[in-house]
């Protein structure tokens, strides 16, 4: 899932697909057929519930959609249904509410190779059943934020140390696996000791996104391909510029595979407050205490600690420069402010950077609200830490219904306009009123 909020759609506005539209129905049908085969093969094995859920494949450019279930206004095409999503719908890999049902929405064409697509299908299917299992928390309301500490130099160092130890644990067995797992948990506990908020946020995101990715791997791939894919996730996440939310796509699958190897019934013991790392520790009969600084340093040195420290020092210097840029552009510079009230949001959690004291900067983002919708692609958008406002750089001109700025496009709803911000000279706000 690439967001925290569920987008509510109005099924009655869907329309039949015309002959000029371009989703390849045969190819989409094969994808949906594969999803069905995978969920049927699982047959409730992992979580005790079926992963056969409503799925809609949607083109974000044309809003054409192909679904595995009927929706009002759809046209049947063999085993699937074609229709148009309502204007303004934000398309992403995420759960949506559509026709009074929770669906897995997946962007078309699907990204990645055959294994990635299989994992995505089952990952997103799991998000549909998560509320029934009690693991969704407040995700749909957007109240689960990323862990800003993981975007500090210290947080990144100790997360990477944990990831390197998890990689070693996945690639070994017996006492060597046990020792690597012990070290991974020790580095996690040490990280917890450095930030009061880290433990709770990490637990929430490991359960929300980490277990979804782990489920995608376990339900989507053959047994002999699961550990290699978890290692692939670790390598991918470690390269990301931000770990605030993306970390769980690496830690979740790693602990999932380690738990699978230790005991088959562990999923029945998961609760919303479960710490999957500590669950894995107990499954292997370990009792790991929080290390002091000297002991933690000795542990990380076994996992490329010197190289990690050097790399993160260089990245910290770059982040200092970027933070200064974001402050100039989005805090003290001329901006356009949009209120975040009763909004729907889509974003890539791997493309976010925290701006200490002000919120987070998003580079790939779509938000819809009463004032219309804004799409950010390759730009900078600052969402306040309390999620009440969104700011982008002020546009050069702001006439008309569609307004464009550096890296963003705003589509205003009827009755809304851009007016000067009375509190910030040269800045603007979106407000209700005559255009």
C-alpha positions in Angstrom: 0.0 0.0 0.0 1.4 3.4 -1.0 -0.7 5.5 1.3 -2.5 5.6 4.7 -5.9 6.8 3.7 -8.8 5.0 2.0 -10.3 6.9 -1.0 -14.1 6.8 -1.0 -15.6 6.6 -4.5 -19.1 7.0 -5.7 -20.0 4.0 -7.8 -23.0 5.6 -9.4 -20.8 7.9 -11.4 -19.0 5.1 -13.1 -19.6 4.7 -16.8 -19.3 2.0 -19.4 -16.0 1.8 -21.3 -16.0 3.0 -24.9 -14.1 1.3 -27.7 -11.5 4.0 -27.8 -10.2 3.2 -24.3 -7.0 1.4 -24.0 -6.7 -1.0 -21.0 -5.9 -4.3 -22.6 -8.8 -6.4 -21.2 -7.2 -9.7 -22.0 -4.0 -8.8 -20.2 -5.9 -7.4 -17.2 -8.1 -10.5 -17.1 -4.9 -12.6 -16.9 -3.7 -10.6 -13.9 -7.0 -11.0 -12.1 -7.0 -14.7 -12.9 -3.5 -15.0 -11.4 -4.7 -13.1 -8.3 -7.5 -15.6 -7.9 -5.3 -18.6 -8.4 -2.9 -17.3 -5.7 -5.6 -16.5 -3.1 -7.3 -19.9 -3.8 -4.0 -21.6 -3.3 -3.6 -19.9 0.1 -7.2 -20.8 1.0 -6.9 -19.0 4.4 -3.6 -20.8 5.3 -1.8 -17.7 6.4 -4.4 -15.7 8.3 -7.4 -17.9 8.6 -9.4 -15.7 6.1 -9.6 -15.7 2.3 -7.4 -13.3 0.4 -9.9 -13.5 -2.5 -11.1 -10.0 -2.4 -12.6 -7.4 -4.8 -9.8 -6.0 -7.0 -9.9 -3.1 -9.5 -7.0 -2.4 -11.9 -7.1 1.2 -12.9 -5.3 3.5 -15.3 -4.4 6.8 -13.5 -4.3 8.7 -16.8 -7.6 7.7 -18.3 -9.4 6.4 -15.2 -10.4 3.2 -17.1 -10.8 0.3 -14.8 -11.1 -3.5 -15.0 -12.5 -5.3 -12.0 -13.0 -8.9 -10.9 -16.5 -8.1 -9.4 -19.5 -6.3 -10.9 -20.0 -2.6 -10.1 -23.0 -0.5 -11.2 -22.4 0.8 -14.7 -19.8 -1.7 -15.7 -19.8 -3.7 -18.9 -18.9 -7.4 -18.7 -16.0 -8.6 -20.8 -15.6 -12.3 -20.3 -14.8 -12.9 -16.7 -14.1 -9.3 -15.8 -15.9 -6.0 -15.8 -14.9 -2.7 -17.5 -16.0 0.7 -16.3 -14.8 4.3 -15.9 -13.8 5.6 -12.4 -15.4 8.9 -11.4 -13.6 12.1 -12.4 -11.1 13.1 -9.8 -10.4 9.6 -8.5 -6.9 9.1 -7.3 -5.4 5.9 -8.5 -2.7 4.1 -6.6 -1.9 0.7 -5.0 -4.1 1.1 -1.9 -7.5 0.0 -0.5 -10.5 2.0 -1.6 -14.2 2.1 -0.8 -16.2 1.5 -3.9 -19.8 0.4 -4.3 -20.0 0.1 -0.5 -17.2 -2.5 -0.4 -13.5 -2.4 0.4 -11.4 -3.1 -2.7 -7.8 -3.5 -3.6 -7.0 -0.8 -6.1 -3.9 -1.5 -8.2 -2.4 0.9 -10.7 -2.4 -0.2 -14.4 -0.1 -1.1 -16.0 1.4 -3.0 -13.1 4.9 -2.3 -12.1 7.8 -4.8 -12.0 8.5 -8.4 -13.0 6.3 -11.4 -12.5 7.4 -11.9 -8.9 6.9 -8.2 -7.9 3.4 -8.3 -9.5 2.4 -11.4 -7.6 3.6 -9.9 -4.3 1.8 -6.7 -5.0 -1.5 -8.5 -5.8 -1.4 -10.4 -2.5 0.0 -7.4 -0.5 -2.9 -5.2 -1.6 -5.4 -8.1 -1.1 -4.2 -8.4 2.5 -4.9 -4.7 3.1 -8.6 -5.4 2.2 -8.9 -8.0 5.0 -6.7 -6.2 7.6 -9.6 -4.4 9.3 -11.4 -7.7 9.8 -8.2 -9.1 11.5 -8.0 -6.0 13.7 -4.5 -4.9 12.3 -5.6 -1.8 10.5 -5.4 0.5 13.5 -6.2 4.1 12.5 -4.5 3.8 9.1 -7.6 4.8 7.1 -7.9 8.1 9.0 -4.3 9.0 8.2 -3.2 9.1 11.9 -0.3 6.7 11.6 2.6 8.9 10.5 6.1 7.9 9.6 8.9 7.7 12.2 10.8 11.0 11.8 13.7 9.6 13.9 14.5 7.1 11.1 15.4 10.0 8.9 18.0 11.3 11.3 21.6 10.3 10.9 21.5 8.2 14.1 18.1 6.6 13.3 19.3 5.6 9.8 22.6 4.1 11.1 20.9 1.8 13.6 18.1 0.8 11.2 20.7 -0.1 8.6 22.6 -2.1 11.2 19.5 -4.0 12.0 18.8 -4.6 8.3 22.4 -6.0 7.8 21.9 -8.4 10.7 18.6 -9.5 9.3 20.2 -10.2 6.0 22.7 -12.3 7.7 20.0 -14.2 9.6 18.1 -14.9 6.5 21.1 -16.3 4.7 22.3 -18.6 7.5 20.8 -21.3 9.8 21.3 -22.8 13.3 23.5 -20.9 15.8 24.7 -18.4 13.1 21.1 -17.4 12.4 20.3 -17.2 16.1 23.2 -14.9 16.7 22.4 -12.6 13.8 18.8 -12.4 14.9 19.9 -11.6 18.5 22.1 -8.8 17.1 19.3 -7.4 14.9 16.9 -7.2 17.9 19.6 -5.7 20.1 20.2 -2.9 17.5 16.5 -2.3 17.3 16.2 -2.1 21.1 19.1 0.3 21.2 17.4 2.4 18.6 14.2 2.4 20.7 16.2 3.7 23.7 17.3 6.7 21.7 13.9 8.0 20.7 10.8 7.9 22.9 8.3 7.7 20.0 10.2 5.2 17.8 9.0 1.9 19.4 5.3 2.6 19.0 5.5 4.0 15.4 7.7 1.1 14.3 5.4 -1.5 15.8 2.4 0.1 14.1 4.0 0.2 10.6 5.5 -3.2 10.9 2.0 -4.6 11.5 0.3 -2.4 8.9 2.8 -2.5 6.0 5.4 -5.0 7.0 3.0 -7.9 7.5 1.2 -6.9 4.3 4.5 -7.2 2.4 5.3 -10.4 4.2 1.9 -11.8 3.3 2.4 -10.7 -0.3 5.6 -12.7 -0.4 4.2 -15.8 1.3 1.0 -15.9 -0.7 2.5 -14.8 -3.9 5.7 -16.8 -4.3 6.9 -20.4 -4.2 8.5 -21.4 -0.9 12.0 -21.3 -2.4 11.6 -17.8 -3.7 10.4 -16.1 -0.5 13.7 -15.5 1.3 15.4 -14.3 -1.9 12.5 -11.8 -2.3 12.8 -10.6 1.3 16.5 -10.0 0.7 15.6 -8.1 -2.4 13.2 -5.9 -0.3 16.0 -5.2 2.2 18.4 -4.1 -0.6 15.7 -1.9 -2.2 14.6 -0.2 1.0 18.2 0.4 2.2 18.8 2.6 -0.9 15.8 4.8 -0.3 16.3 8.5 0.7 13.8 8.2 3.5 13.2 5.4 6.0 10.3 7.1 7.9 7.7 4.8 6.4 9.6 2.6 3.9 11.5 0.7 6.6 8.6 -1.7 7.2 8.8 -3.0 3.6 12.2 -4.5 4.6 11.8 -5.4 8.3 8.3 -6.9 7.9 9.2 -9.5 5.3 12.5 -10.4 7.1 10.9 -11.1 10.4 8.0 -12.8 8.6 10.4 -15.3 7.0 12.3 -15.9 10.2 9.0 -16.5 12.1 7.8 -18.9 9.4 11.0 -20.9 9.9 10.5 -21.1 13.7 6.8 -21.7 14.2 3.8 -21.9 11.9 1.1 -20.6 14.2 2.7 -17.2 14.9 0.2 -15.2 12.9 -2.6 -16.3 15.3 -0.7 -14.4 18.1 -0.4 -11.1 16.3 -2.3 -8.1 17.8 -2.2 -4.4 16.7 0.4 -3.8 19.4 2.7 -6.7 18.5 6.4 -6.0 18.0 7.3 -8.5 15.3 11.0 -8.3 16.2 10.3 -9.2 19.8 8.0 -12.0 18.6 10.7 -13.4 16.5 13.2 -13.1 19.4 10.8 -15.2 21.6 10.1 -17.7 18.8 13.8 -18.5 18.7 14.1 -18.8 22.5 16.1 -15.6 22.9 16.0 -13.0 25.7 17.7 -9.8 24.4 18.3 -6.8 26.7 18.8 -3.3 25.5 22.6 -2.9 25.1 24.5 0.1 26.3 26.3 2.4 23.8 29.6 0.5 23.9 28.0 -2.9 23.4 25.7 -1.6 20.6 28.8 -0.2 18.8 30.6 -3.5 19.1 27.5 -5.2 17.6 27.1 -2.9 14.6 30.8 -3.2 13.8 30.1 -6.9 12.9 27.7 -5.7 10.2 29.7 -3.1 8.2 29.2 -0.5 10.9 32.2 1.7 9.8 30.9 1.8 6.2 27.4 2.6 7.4 28.6 5.5 9.6 30.7 7.0 6.8 27.8 6.8 4.2 25.3 8.3 6.6 27.7 11.2 7.5 27.8 12.1 3.8 24.0 11.8 3.6 23.5 13.9 6.7 25.4 16.7 5.0 23.2 16.5 2.0 20.1 16.5 4.2 21.2 19.6 5.9 21.5 21.3 2.5 18.0 20.0 1.4 16.4 21.1 4.7 17.7 24.6 4.1 16.2 24.5 0.6 12.8 23.3 1.8 12.8 26.0 4.5 13.5 28.7 1.9 10.8 27.4 -0.5 8.1 26.1 1.8 8.5 27.8 5.2 9.7 31.4 4.7 9.2 31.7 0.9 6.1 32.5 -1.2 3.7 29.6 -1.0 0.3 28.4 -1.9 -1.6 26.9 1.1 -4.3 24.3 0.9 -6.4 23.2 3.9 -6.4 19.5 4.7 -10.0 19.0 5.8 -11.9 15.9 4.9 -9.3 14.9 2.3 -8.3 11.8 0.4 -4.6 11.2 -0.1 -2.3 9.0 -2.2 1.5 9.1 -1.8 4.6 6.9 -2.1 6.0 6.3 1.4 9.5 5.8 -0.1 9.5 9.3 -1.5 9.1 11.4 1.7 11.6 13.4 3.7 11.0 14.8 7.1 11.5 18.5 7.8 12.1 18.7 11.5 9.7 21.0 13.3 7.5 21.6 10.3 6.2 18.2 8.9 7.2 16.1 5.9 8.1 17.0 2.3 6.4 14.8 -0.3 7.6 14.5 -3.9 5.0 12.1 -5.2 1.5 13.0 -3.9 -2.2 13.3 -4.8 -4.7 15.0 -2.5 -8.4 15.6 -3.1 -10.7 17.7 -0.9 -13.6 20.0 -1.3 -11.4 22.6 -3.0 -10.5 20.1 -5.8 -7.3 18.1 -6.3 -3.6 18.6 -6.4 -1.0 16.2 -8.0 2.6 16.6 -7.1 5.1 14.8 -9.4 8.8 15.5 -8.9 8.0 18.7 -6.9 8.0 19.6 -3.2 4.9 19.7 -1.0 5.0 20.3 2.7 2.3 18.6 4.8 2.3 20.0 8.4 3.0 17.6 11.2 -0.6 17.9 12.3 -1.9 17.1 8.8 -4.0 20.3 8.7 -2.2 22.1 5.8 -0.4 21.5 2.6 2.0 24.0 1.1 3.7 24.2 -2.3 5.7 26.9 -4.0 3.5 29.8 -5.1 2.6 29.7 -8.8 3.7 32.4 -11.3 0.1 32.9 -12.3 -3.2 31.5 -10.8 -6.0 32.2 -13.3 -8.4 29.6 -14.4 -9.6 26.2 -13.0 -6.3 24.5 -13.6 -3.2 26.1 -12.0 0.3 24.8 -12.4 3.4 25.4 -10.3 6.9 23.9 -10.1 6.3 20.1 -10.0 2.5 20.3 -9.2 -0.9 20.8 -10.8 -4.0 22.0 -9.0 -7.5 21.5 -10.3 -9.9 23.8 -8.5 -13.5 22.7 -7.7 -16.4 25.0 -8.6 -16.8 27.8 -6.0 -13.1 27.8 -5.0 -10.4 30.3 -5.9 -6.8 31.4 -5.1 -6.6 34.5 -3.0 -3.7 36.4 -1.2 -2.7 35.0 2.1 -3.4 37.7 4.6 -0.7 36.4 7.0 2.1 36.0 4.4 3.0 38.7 1.9 3.4 37.3 -1.6 1.8 34.0 -0.6 -1.7 32.6 -1.5 -4.3 30.3 -0.1 -7.1 28.3 -1.7 -10.5 29.6 -0.4 -14.1 29.4 -1.1 -15.4 32.4 -3.1 -16.1 33.8 -6.5 -13.3 33.3 -9.0 
